Amino acid sequence: MSQISHDRLLIIDFGSQVTQLIARRLRELNVYCEIHPYQKVTDAFLQEMAPRAIIFSGGPDSVMREGSPRPPQAAYDLGVPILGICYGQQVMMQDLGGKVEAGEHATAEFGRAYVTGAQIESDFVNGWFTDDTGREQVWMSHGDHVSEIAPGFEVLGTSPGAPFAITADRSRRFYAVQFHPEVHHTPNGARLYENFIKLAGFAGDWTMGAYREEAIAKIRAQVGDKQVICGLSGGVDSSVAAVLIHEAIGDQLTCVFVDHGLLRLNEAQDVVTMFRDNYNIPLIHADESDLFLGELDGVSDPETKRKIIGRLFIDVFQKHANEIEGAEFLAQGTLYPDVIESVSFSGGPSVTIKSHHNVGGLPEKMGLKLVEPLRELFKDEVRALGRELGLPESFIGRHPFPGPGLAIRCPGEITREKLEILRKADAVYIDQIRKHGLYDAIWQAFVAILPVRTVGVMGDGRTYDFACALRAVTSVDGMTADYYPFTHEFLGETATRIINEVKGINRVTYDITSKPPGTIEWE
Ligand code: XMP
């Protein structure tokens, strides 16, 4: 649990696919919240966390199944407001004396539905029914439904398949809805959360300015007068973590930037300049490109490439970190989505699609303790913190770049020649995207150089050069993605520029695969 001093809201996760969205909606309202799986929420946990309010998430189970997920009784006894969503509503009703019935065709609802207000004044639905007809669009996704509400509850809204779409026990401040107010298909859903946190008495003071001050105080308290090392990748997360820690402890921080020779055009220089010149942060620039490219020579299997890079990265980082006397802490830009222990009902381990590399394993090996000042934040909050800290916009808004770098954008064997061509083509492509004002609308865009040469004709001569693929996707979190719908004019203009400006490429294709079934990177 975190050391945050703000009022907290506890989200008990029963395994819904969209639990994280509840947290997003609350953070947008400047409320600090944490998601915890229901198994972890014990009486002692509740006492220690002392939330000002609780939300029960949705979930895939049926409350009618023996042993289905439950909150502890203590949650109801805390005397704080509770909001149950979908499965969370059904749990609340059953726990408090109502009834739930199995889904039948007549009552199961999936997709868009309309809730009609019961014309009862309540802080919870205040201003919510915006439609002239007194209805409001919501997103339903339930098989089972509440068939009898618990004593003390009243109905504030109904839908054709859910006669108890919105229920409330105003004296205990318990609220429960059958639909999902956190998804975009419930267009006015944020208003319900706003009403809920208002009636729970939240100050709405979870701002980046406040976060920055608290984070700095916590880092100072944790680190004392010891030394911290931080692996920099040039990406947003590690950059923001480094600048924040530097603000807290100054020269007690040393950053190590491992240049594996798989960076984009001018990237190493840009990162080093920003940290040395703008921030005066002690920085070791470890140019290890010969080592990495040497070990990757002749390797074409994607997983082998990733494993080699991961192993070398740790070795090199450790080598340089050992030179920093008295280092006791390792700083990492771990984000909140990485630390949420979500509830898995699928059992068994999931398949490894790709081995992602990080500096995992190092802290134990080197006897280091972790400093992770971004653990409570989502990606866009990290960007907001970066702005608060004055990082240049060009850094904050950067597309994500994978740890293994250009190695996984170069299917087949990696050669210096191919990397050189790839860097130039990528720079032209990104320049095009920026010129057309599209950079911020795209989650990630890059060029992959293909392991194939094709025949072309330029001027009067024959060419036999590499083909490349352009990739651009939109995404919220990188887990799923859609290809970006460029216009034909844009694609044509970009292909022409790449072929004209980059020697070694004579054919350009556009990758129109979404994720799934594809992945964002090519390897
Ligand atoms: P995929 O290709 O798996 O990528 O759809 C999803 C997101 O993760 C990034 N990615 C990585 N990031 N180390 C990283 O730090 C890695 O090994 C790695 N592999 C993929 C990818 O760029 C995309 O944003």
Residues whose N, C-alpha, C, O or C-beta is under 5 A from the ligand:
A	BS01	XMP	S355 H356 H357 P400 F401 P402 G403 P404 G478 T519 I520 E521
